[in-house]
Amino acid sequence: MEKQYNSHYKKLEIPTFISSVPDYMISKLTESEAFMVKSISMIEQQSKWLIENILEQNRIAIEIDERISKIEEFKNNLLSKWSVFAGIAILIVPAIFSETVKSIISHIWK
């Protein structure tokens, strides 16, 4: 079973394109001319739909890029701060443990 995720974006569905030219406007044309006029009408609709969806996909890509940039910036800030803490810990922890170990050993030998 496929896992479902909540998406911020709608799934792209291709509509059915039909001619928007009224029949009375093409009734006096030949069959091939009427076909061409109807086809051009559908192509215009398809072009408009494609341009709108390309622009929407571009907007979505930019939004996702901004989100990723924010996450990367957060990650880099977090890692740089933790690396400072880790460096300090690497320097301090051995000193603390060596003094603790020395005091334990000296206490045991007394």
Sequence and secondary structure as in RCSB ss.txt:
>XXXX:A:sequence
MEKQYNSHYKKLEIPTFISSVPDYMISKLTESEAFMVKSISMIEQQSKWLIENILEQNRIAIEIDERISKIEEFK
NNLLSKWSVFAGIAILIVPAIFSETVKSIISHIWK
>XXXX:A:secstr
       SS           S HHHHTTS HHHHHHHHHHHHHHHHHHHHHHHHHHHHHHHHHHHHHHHHHHHHH
HHHHHHHHHHHHHHHHHHHHHHHHHHHHHHHHHH 
